[in-house]
Amino acid sequence: MKHLIAPSILAADFTRLGEEIEMVNQSEADWLHVDIMDGRFVPNISFGMFIVKAMKSVCQKPLDVHLMIVEPEKYIEQFREAGADVITVHYEACPHLHRAIQQIKATGAKAGVALNPHSSVSLLEDVLEDLDMVLLMSVNPGFGGQKFIYQTLPKVRKLHEMITTRNLSTLIEIDGGVGLQNAEALLQAGARVLVAGSSVFKAERPADVISQLKKIGENTLMV
C-alpha cells in the first residue's frame, strides 16, 4: 500500500491553528496527528477533547489521536465523540490492554497501541491480531523537536516480520524525529504511516515537505 503522512499539529503555530489546519487540508497529507498529553504519563500538557472537537470542525482529514495519558480508558469514548478517527493508547499505560483495544473498536474508531523506545515489539504478540495500527515512538514521548532514535529501525523490521508472518494488515506508524532524512529508511523497513511534526510545520513551505514525504519510496517500497 501507499504510505500515509500524518503531520503532527503539536509542532504547529498555535496562534494560527486554523490556518495551519487549512494548510493540511489543502496538502497531500492523509491524516492529522493529534498528541494528547496529561502531564502525568509524559511531563508535558497539550490538548483536551474540546480542542480536538474544534479541530474536527475545520479539518477535512481523519484525526489520528495519540493518547499519551494514564488511564486512557476513562476518555476513549469522549475523544471518539470529539472526532477521533484513530485512537492510540500506550502499552505502558494500560494494565488491561486487550480491554482498552476492544473499547476503542466498540466506538467505531481504528485501534492503535503505542510503544515507548525502550519497549520491545514482542510485547504485542498476544494482541497484534486485534490492532489496526502499532505506533513506535522514535523519540521519548512528551516533547516535539527531538532527535530520531535509530534503534527504531530494527524494531520496525521485527514488527513488520511479525505482521507479514501472520498475514495481517496492521499498519506501522512512526512518531518522533521523522523527516526527509530518514523517511525512506523507515518505509523500506516496513513503516506505512509517518508522523512528521517539526520537519513539516517549521519548514518554509510545509505543504511542499508533505508532498516530498509522499513521493519518497514510490518505486522501491516493500509489499
Summary of the structure (lengths in Angstrom):
residues: 223
radius of gyration: 16.0
end to end distance: 7.1
largest distance: 46.3
contacts: 744
relative contact order: 0.16
helix: 41%
strand: 21%
